[in-house]
Amino acid sequence: MSPLNTNWQWSEFEWEREIQRDEQRICSYFETLPCYLDLPGEDDAIFMKLSAQKELAPVHGGIWWQTTAEELAGLSDGAEDEIEESPEENVARLRNKTGFDLFKLMEHSAREWNVLSCKRFPAEDAEKVLKFCCFYGKILSHCNNYLNLSPNDDPESLHRSILKRILKELNCLVGEFLSLGNERYDLLAELNLFVDDLQQARERTLRLMFTGRND
């Protein structure tokens, strides 16, 4: 989904603006999905719907964003022949990357939140629970983007923009847990453990900002 193009020599401000647009594309995708779900050519129809929204176009454009319906059909046919990477293969490939420990910490925290929310929150709190899941999803997505940067296309401005976005989401999630702790005193001890995990994640993110990549 992401059209980020690391060939552009952008400033940190430009990368931040592009990351914001990328998040808007994701939101638009999930808003559009119910309209085309289970219809023939679902993915192609959604793609064409999103590409028609000029406000979502990459800042410096992009070949895939300007693709015609006919060209898109050709691309889709070719994509079917691609071999998808399994979750296990993805983990093995990224294990030695700088920042993998941050990703695993957040993955563990997200898993523990899912377990706690299923056990201790009633069905009427589903919206509240999902809010936390969305924060975790955004942070893990940014961590994954960071891990998948290669040394050849890793401008310092993009490096710092992604890490700053992770810090922002971590700070917001800490605030949400502290607020929830004021409502659910019975869960205060468990919620404080999540805050501790997020503080560790924040320290690791700051360390990455100041030490840089070494892979």
C-alpha positions, 0 to 999 in steps of 0.5 A: 500500500505504501508509495514511499520512495526513498530515492527522493532527497527529502527533508525530515519535514517532507518525510513526516508529511509523506508518512502522514499521507500514508496513514491517510491512505490506510484509513481510506482503504479501510473506509472503502473496503466494505463497499467492495468486499467480496466483489469481483476485482475487489483489490483493483476497484479499491486501488482505482478508487484511492488513486482518484483521490488527489489528496492521497497522492504521494508528495512527488507523485509516483508511477504506481499512483498514476497507473491506468486501469489497463496497466493495473490489470497487467500488474495484478496478473504479474503479482499473482506469480510472486511468492509471498514471504511467510511470517517465519521467513520475515522474522528470520530475515529481519532478526539481525536488523537494527531495531528488531528488539524494539519490534519484538518488545512491541509485538509481545506487549500487543499480544499481552494486551490482547490476552488481557482485554479478552479476559477482563473487558466486557463486550460493551468495551470493545471500542475502547479495547480496539483503540489500544489495538490500533495504537499497537498496530500503527507502532508495529507498522512503523517498526516494520517500515524501519526494519525494512529500510536498506542501507542503500536507501536509508536517508537520515531524514527518513530514519529520524522521521519514522523514529519520531513517529514511533515516539509520538505513538508510544507517548500517546499509548502511555497516556491512554494506559494511564487514563485507563488506570484511573478508570480500572483500579482493579487492573492498575498493576497489570496496566502499569506493566504495559506502561513499563514496556512502553517506557522501555520501547521509548528508551530503545527508540531514542537510542536508535535516534542517537546511535543510528543503524549498524546493519 
